Amino acid sequence: MPTTVPASHRDLLSAPVGSLTTIGADGGPQATLTWFVFDEADGHFKLSLNTDRLKTKNLRKRPQVSLLIPDPANPMRFMDVRGHAHAEPDPDYAWAVAHVNPKYGADVREFDAPGSERLIVTIEPRNIYAVEIPG
Amino acid sequence: MPTTVPASHRDLLSAPVGSLTTIGADGGPQATLTWFVFDEADGHFKLSLNTDRLKTKNLRKRPQVSLLIPDPANPMRFMDVRGHAHAEPDPDYAWAVAHVNPKYGADVREFDAPGSERLIVTIEPRNIYAVEIPG
């Protein structure tokens, strides 16, 4: 199963959002849209997530996740990154400021309540399912 | 947990695609974009799926699914329909022709190889998570 992004879908690496699915306590899927950054150095997908979100709690307990990235201009074209997530602290938002803020032209710190903490969540692909449905 | 679509997000019922997540044999999530139809009569979300697709096989074995519906015009607005799916035959594509074709202005039969079979997949919501992130 491919773990790298095919040339046909590399433009989606700069897409604005992905649908992150985690597994809830009942074993069922829960999805939310999220910002993401692709790290060319290691081929991993990285997110900045608040520690208090359910999705964060889910993936710390059950690391299997999916990140579906749709083409904003073509609803029949997308890729689904299936893999395992691991989380590490992001003290003082250093990683988020360096990597998320430039992609989005925003400051992630403005979205958080005082005293919030963020994690760097890294998704290591185990299978990248890239699709374009003709039609 | 709400099982009906909030008034704030009812416009998403006519959105073109949703991200359907099923659970694979390894317990991990797998997502694909799919067409869907909302049934006002029973409040369920319905799909026409080919019997030979992996997502179809997944949900027949493990009925917990998520259908995330993004707002095509606003990446920070979406709803996630979490529930159980069940599948029933759709002989001669009768349901798909009556309900999917009109929404999409297309004929689903044209996408299928000769001899294909379709199922009507019904998602009964157990929790609808509707989000609009300000920013």
Boltz contact constraints between the chains, C-beta under 6 A:
constraints:
  - contact:
      token1: [A, 16]
      token2: [B, 75]
      max_distance: 6.0
  - contact:
      token1: [A, 17]
      token2: [B, 75]
      max_distance: 6.0
  - contact:
      token1: [A, 19]
      token2: [B, 19]
      max_distance: 6.0
  - contact:
      token1: [A, 19]
      token2: [B, 68]
      max_distance: 6.0
  - contact:
      token1: [A, 21]
      token2: [B, 21]
      max_distance: 6.0
  - contact:
      token1: [A, 21]
      token2: [B, 29]
      max_distance: 6.0
  - contact:
      token1: [A, 21]
      token2: [B, 31]
      max_distance: 6.0
  - contact:
      token1: [A, 28]
      token2: [B, 64]
      max_distance: 6.0
  - contact:
      token1: [A, 29]
      token2: [B, 21]
      max_distance: 6.0
  - contact:
      token1: [A, 29]
      token2: [B, 29]
      max_distance: 6.0
  - contact:
      token1: [A, 29]
      token2: [B, 66]
      max_distance: 6.0
  - contact:
      token1: [A, 31]
      token2: [B, 21]
      max_distance: 6.0
  - contact:
      token1: [A, 31]
      token2: [B, 66]
      max_distance: 6.0
  - contact:
      token1: [A, 31]
      token2: [B, 68]
      max_distance: 6.0
  - contact:
      token1: [A, 31]
      token2: [B, 80]
      max_distance: 6.0
  - contact:
      token1: [A, 33]
      token2: [B, 78]
      max_distance: 6.0
  - contact:
      token1: [A, 64]
      token2: [B, 28]
      max_distance: 6.0
  - contact:
      token1: [A, 66]
      token2: [B, 29]
      max_distance: 6.0
  - contact:
      token1: [A, 66]
      token2: [B, 31]
      max_distance: 6.0
  - contact:
      token1: [A, 68]
      token2: [B, 19]
      max_distance: 6.0
  - contact:
      token1: [A, 68]
      token2: [B, 31]
      max_distance: 6.0
  - contact:
      token1: [A, 75]
      token2: [B, 16]
      max_distance: 6.0
  - contact:
      token1: [A, 75]
      token2: [B, 17]
      max_distance: 6.0
  - contact:
      token1: [A, 78]
      token2: [B, 33]
      max_distance: 6.0
  - contact:
      token1: [A, 80]
      token2: [B, 31]
      max_distance: 6.0
